[in-house]
Amino acid sequence: MKPSDRYHKWVEWSSRDGVYIGHCPDLITGIHGDDPVRLYVELCETVDDVIAHFENEGRRLPKPRVKPMLQMA
């Protein structure tokens, strides 16, 4: 498992802003774009970059606090 897999990431439409917003609240405030699939790829790349920056600086990664919702059958 990659370190970034521990962090919850999602993309949602923002009617207020008229764009999709990509979230990973434990590491970044968010990114935005017009294509939700491309935005998710960019979000994952950004999270990987943030993690690499933390590691290069010798800083500890924050503990993941935001958890995905469990789907009930």
Secondary structure, DSSP 8 states (H G I E B T S, - for coil): --GGGGS--EEEEETTTTEEEEEETTTEEEEEES-HHHHHHHHHHHHHHHHHHHHHTT---------------
